Amino acid sequence: MHSILWEEENLDEKKRDQYKIYNFRDPERLKLDQEYYSLFSRIRHLVLSKVRPESEEALECMRKLLFLHKQTLIKMAKLQEEAPEAETFNILDPFTDEEKVFIKDAMHMMSKSE
């Protein structure tokens, strides 16, 4: 969280215009960061606890992650309509290889169960 806050405080106006993720209003961006951080922490906890990817707990976490991701993409699409000349953002990958395998397996199991 510290790095996100530092980045927000020190990002120059050119980059703010260039990358749409920074165009979220501050409270909205903070809420979004908190929601993603909470889900990422939950995934890490599930992996460390050796929870099986096909468990209901894992699948529910994946559903929440997909919903949040879709909501973010919808917001980004609206921003793109408002300022089509701006570039899209690049979010760094926060997951370890083990966590990526877990997410992939859980998503696969979720698609089978729905």
Secondary structure, DSSP 8 states (H G I E B T S, - for coil): -HHHHHHHHH--HHHHHHBGGGGS-HHHHHHHHHHHHHHHHHHHHHHHTT--TTSHHHHHHHHHHHHHHHHHHHHHHHHHHH-TTSB---------HHHHHHHHHHHHHHHHH-
